[in-house]
Amino acid sequence: MDIKLKPCPFCGCEHIIAEINYMSKRFAIYCEDCIAVMELSFIDAQFDDGSFISFYEARKVMDEMTEQWNRRTNNGA
């Protein structure tokens, strides 16, 4: 995955981890220093018909989470 993440908005640390973990059934972006985290469980990512999220949809969600992590009040997003 080629994900570009801005430093932590809380502590400024540049060691930010982004992961899609199928074993623990979660998406996460977190700061290694202050442990600020943005997380979504796969259990929360089921469709109305009960089917689970595919890798394609998982990637879309991770891209959206990346956008949210990178959003700052001064960038107008």
C-alpha positions in Angstrom: 0.0 0.0 0.0 1.2 3.5 -0.9 -0.5 5.7 1.7 0.8 9.2 2.4 0.0 10.3 5.9 0.6 13.7 7.5 2.2 13.9 10.9 -0.1 13.4 14.0 -2.4 16.4 14.4 -2.1 16.1 18.2 1.7 15.6 18.9 3.3 16.2 15.5 5.0 12.8 15.4 5.8 11.6 11.9 5.7 7.9 12.7 2.1 7.1 11.6 1.0 3.6 10.9 -1.9 2.6 8.5 -3.1 -1.0 8.5 -5.8 -3.2 7.1 -5.7 -6.3 9.3 -8.0 -9.1 8.2 -7.0 -11.3 11.2 -8.1 -8.8 13.8 -10.9 -7.5 11.5 -10.1 -3.8 11.6 -8.8 -0.8 9.7 -6.6 1.5 11.7 -4.4 4.6 11.4 -2.4 5.5 14.5 0.4 7.5 15.9 3.3 5.5 17.4 4.1 8.3 19.9 0.8 9.6 21.5 -1.3 6.6 20.4 -3.9 8.8 18.7 -6.0 6.3 16.7 -8.7 6.2 14.0 -10.2 2.8 13.8 -13.0 0.9 12.1 -14.0 -2.7 12.9 -14.9 -5.0 10.0 -17.9 -6.0 12.1 -19.1 -2.4 11.6 -18.5 -2.8 7.8 -21.2 -5.2 6.8 -23.6 -4.5 4.1 -27.4 -4.5 4.6 -27.7 -8.0 3.0 -25.2 -9.4 5.7 -22.3 -9.8 3.3 -18.9 -8.7 4.4 -16.7 -6.0 2.9 -14.4 -7.0 0.0 -10.8 -6.0 -0.3 -11.9 -3.4 -2.9 -14.3 -1.8 -0.5 -11.8 -2.1 2.3 -9.3 -0.1 0.3 -11.9 2.6 -0.4 -12.6 2.9 3.3 -8.9 3.1 4.1 -8.5 5.8 1.4 -11.4 7.8 3.1 -9.8 7.3 6.5 -6.5 8.5 5.1 -8.2 11.7 3.8 -9.8 12.2 7.2 -6.5 11.7 9.0 -4.8 14.2 6.7 -7.5 16.8 7.0 -6.5 19.9 8.9 -8.6 23.0 9.8 -6.4 25.3 7.7 -6.8 23.3 4.5 -10.5 24.0 4.0 -11.5 20.3 3.7 
